[in-house]
Amino acid sequence: MQLQPAGFTPPLRVLVAAGNALVRAGLAALLGDQRGLEVVGQAAIGDELEAALDLYRPDVVVCDLGYDPLAAIEWLNEQSSEGAPFVALAAGSQAASEAVPALIGAGVRGLLLEAVQPDALAAAILAVSHGMTVIGPGIPLPPWGIHAPGASRPGIEAFTPREREVLALLAEGLPNKLIARQLHISEHTVKFHINGLLTKLGVASRTEAVVRATRLGLIAL
């Protein structure tokens, strides 16, 4: 067994994920040059990434979500909250800003633009590995903030399209199981979206959510 010198800190194990193989390779090359980081693997987002998480057991996952960061929300939400933290990259600042609350709710601990400098990305990876949340420069926070306090009186633009669908079905009195069936998503994902609605509306129950949404003119009964 090789002995390490006193004070030696092993590099952070980083798994790179993206839908495009060239993007994955580029990210892996950039991060491989950063001191204190070790790229242990690459994977496409979805089942391949899920298998890679089990195989490589990374400390941090860097995931490029492109121009539609909300498209991966349901998949991200299915991952264990006890697993490696995610640093997400987005191509556009507006889409990234709108996705902040949903991504944070899904367990992402860092959100930066794809144009981020390698050393800044490395710093963000280190920060989230220590339990911090990082929102990169160039990503304006939405008016309701990261966790959307109810006092901000959000408008319809505060909610993702899926959240608006769930809200409409809540107003019809449907239980989670029927909402899941109608939207072709899991009950776990329905619960995730309901929790997001409760947070943004600043309420504690489904009934209060419908009442408040009605008063704000978000839905009509």
N, C-alpha and C positions, 0 to 999 in steps of 0.2 A: 504494500500500500504506500502510495506517494504522500509524504507529509507536506503540508502547506505551511509557508512562513507565517509567523505570528502577525495577526492583524489582516490576514488575507480575507477578502470578501469575494465570494463566488459571483460571477456575472449573473444578471437577471436573465432567466430563460424566456425568450419572446417567441410567440407563434404569430406568423403573419397570415392574414386572411383577406381575400378579395375575390370578386367574381371573375376578374380578368387575370390570366396567367402572367402576362407581361407586367401588370401592376404589382402582382405578388413578388415577382423576381426583382423588380426595381426597388420595392420597399425593403426586401430582404438584403439587397446589396447595400443600400444606404445605412440600414441599422447595423449590419455586420461590421461596418467601419467605426461604430461608436463604442468608446471604451465603457466597460461595465455591462454590456449587453451581449447576449449570445442568441442568435436566431436558430431555434431548434427545429423548425419545420414551417411548411407553407400548406395552405389548404383553401379550397373554394368555400364560400359561405353556404351553410346548409348541413346536410348529412356528413359530408366530407370533413367539415370543420368539427362537427360533434365527435367524430371518430378520432380526429387529430388531438382534440382536447384530452381524450382518454389515453391516447398513445404517448403524447409528449409531456403532459402535466406541466404546462408552462406557468411562469409567474405572472405574465401579462400577455394579453392578446391584442394585437394591433389589427384593426379591421377596417378596410376601406369600403365605405358604403356608397361612394359615387354621388350622383346628382339626386338620388332619392333615398335619403337616410331612413325615412319612415317605412320603406318597403321591408326592412329587416326587423321591424319591431316585434312582430309576433314570434319570429324565430328566436330573437334575443330573449324574449320573455320566457321562453320555454327552458332556457339554460338555468342551471342551479345558481342561486345567489351566493352559494358558498364556493363557487369556482373562481378561476382566475379573473381579475378585473379586465374590462375591455376599454381600450382607447380607440375611439371611432374617428375616421377621417371622412370629411364630406367635401364635395367639389364646389358647392355654391354656398355663400354666406347666408343668403335668405332662407334656403331650404334647411340649412344647419340651425339657424335661429329658431325656426318654427318647430324643429324636431327636438330641441333641447329638453323640454319637460318629459316628453315621451321616452327619449333615450335614457335619461337619468332614471325614470321610473322602471325601465327595463333592465337596469343594472349597469349601464355604461358609466364609467367613472372619468372618462376624458373625451372631449370632443374638440377637434381641431380641423382646420382646412387642409386640403391636400397639398397646398403650396407651402406648408410649414417647413421651416429649415430643419435639417436633420438633428442639429444639437438641441433645438427647442422640442422636437418630438421625443428625443431621448430624455430630456428633463421631465416631460409630461409622463413618460413611462415610469420613471423613477418615482415621481410624485404619487401616481395612483397605486404603485406597489406599496406605498406607505399609508394607504387609506385616504388619500386626498382626492378631491374632485377638481378637474381642470377643464375650464372652458377657454379655448384659445383666443388670441387677439384676432379681430376681424369678424367675430361671431357676436353680433349684438344680442343681448338677452331680450326675450319677448317682454311686453309690458307687465305680464303677470309673474315674471321671474322664473326661476328654476322649478320651484315647487308650487307655483300658482296659488298663492293665498286667496281665499274667497273674497276678501275685502276689495280685490281689484275689479270686481264686477266684470268678468270676461264676456266678450261678445262671441258670436258664433265662430269668428276666425280663430279664437283661442283653442278650438278643438280640432283634432284630426278627423278626416272623413269617417274613419271607423268608429271613433267616439261618438260622432253625431248619429251614426246608424244605431249604435247601442242605446244612446239616449232616447231616440225615437221609439225603440222597442220597449224600453223601460216605461215610457209614457203609456204604452198600450197594456202594461201590466204583465208582460211576459216574464217567466222565470228564466234563470240562467240557462237551463237546459234547452229551452225552446229558442232563446236568443242564439245560442251556439249552433243549433240545427239550422236556423234560418240564415245565418251569416256564414255557415260552413267553416266555423272555427271551433277550437276546443273550449270547454267550460272554464278551464284554467285561464285562457286568454280573455274570455268574457269578464272574469273576475278582475283581471288586470286592468281592462278598460274601465270597468265600473269604479275601481279604486282611483284611477286617474280623473274620472268625472267628479267623484266626491271631493278630491283634493282641489281641483280647479274651481268648483262651485262653493267650496268652503262649508260643506255639510257632512253629516255623519251617517245618513241612511239613504236608501234608494228613493223612499217617498219624499224626503226633503229635497233630494236632487231634482225630482220631477217638479215639485212645487217651485223651487227657486228658478229652475230653467224656464218655467212658464212665466213667472213674474218678470224675468229678464227678456222675455220675448223670444227665447231660443226655440221653443216648441209651442204648438197650439193644441189644446185639449178639446 
